[in-house]
Amino acid sequence: MSSHSHRRYGWIALTAAAAITLTACGSDGGSDEPPSTDGEVGGEIRMLVNITDNLTQEKWDELVAPFEEETGVDVVIEGPTGQSVAESFPALLAAGTAPDVIQSIFPTADTAPEVLDLTDFDWANETPMVDTYSTDGMINVVGVGTQAQSVLYYNKDLFAEAGIDETPKTWDEFDAALAALADSGVQTPIGFASDWATGVQAQQIWHPQQNVTTPSWQAAVASGESDLGEQFLPLFEHIASWVDDGYTVPDDIATDSGTQEAKFIDGDVGIYPMGSWFATTLASSPPEFEVGVFSPPLDDESAYPGPMGATLASPYMIWNGTENASSAAALVEYLVSDEDAIVAQAQMDDFSREGLDTSTNEYSGLVQELMNSAPELVVPGNQTVGDLALPVAGFNPKFTELVQQLWLGSSADDIASNLSSWYEAEKSE
């Protein structure tokens, strides 16, 4: 991290000064008073986390081990009970069995009242992108860094063999590059994956163009100035054309992201859209070819590169129904403030943070250069939060469900219309 000496954080013994009066609505037996963080640190804490190929149960256990050793708190790591943390947390809330700490998701209109307000904690105010992800000035989610979303990883050897001298800057150039890759015999010119990845990858490609065309597009949609389906119609048209031309096939959206990443590493994929966390996978299994990165295309080359979609890395929230708020707050402070914990998390799931050394991971360095070249960082559609939140829940799962139909023959117009219809129906409820 930074050059200053390692310091011990307030999670060892929270003082009365840190035990602020919080504004979130209580959910423990209907009380209007939030749980106190002025208690003794100890006992057991349950933390619901995202479990993936790189975020394994073992790595999570190793991450919290120093905190457990110094505080005596027993941190129980739990994976999703459903397909994702986003699906599991509301279900656990409804069942009255919510975890104390929740990782990887953001407050929604439905869950925000169930999340502890951290605004008056000094350590929370010092975390990355805290203003961007606040709601009406309130901090109810904190993270460890920033993850670039709009990253296109590419195989430089395959580009050279296909005669592609420069990475594409416009949509026409991008289509030409895919055609050249296909003509040269590349198995998968552009690699999409199944489940959550399809919708996320589609939006990652679209972030720069969307935020050039309509800055703060979420607010425009929420106010009725813009239609949600129309926001994504050009993207759907691009993807439909790639499917028609065979640059991506229906088998792709039946293939999990881990398998598609392995195919990229094996040299069978020309372009792989994915967030900065893929740099960690590349570092652990370096390909035999040279990897490059570039920003998604724009209509106008003179505006290139566009804004970079970026998310709060490893967001953490605290359930305001926890019976051990002191230990929950101590754990979150440790995760987002302790230097060793931050470094460990960057090794698990690559992200950027001021002072964080990326020199040991060449792929992280490439992504950091891409972020540095972006004119601004913007909140992506799949994680609309805080003041840029759409007034509906479940946007990302629905978007993924609809966009996958492009591979099954549905038209771009139909998908855009269905997205708008879904939004209007959900908004009115």
Buried (B, 14 or more C-beta within 10 A) or exposed (E): BEEEEEEEBBBEEBEEEBBBEBEBBBBBEEEEEBBEBBBEBBBEBBBBBBBBBBBEEEBBEEBBEBBBEBBEBEBEBBBBBEEBBBBBBBEBBEEEEBBBBBBBBBBBEEBBEBBBBBBBBEBBBEBBBBEBBBBEEBBBBBBBBBBBBBBBBBBBBBBEBBEBEEBBBBBEBBBEBBBBBBEBEBBBBBBBBBBBBBBBBBBBBBBBBBBBBBEBBBBBBBEEEBBBBBBBBBBBBBBBBBBEEEBBBEEBBEBBBBBBBBBBBEBBBBBBBBBBBBBBBBBEEEBEBEBBBBBBBBBEEEBBBBBBBBBBBBBBBBBBBBEBBBBBBBBBBBBBBBBEBBBBBBBBBBBBBEEBEBEEBBBBBBBBEBBEEBBEBBBBBBBBBBBBBBEBBBBBBBBBBBBBBBBEEBEBEBBBBBBBEBBEEBBEE
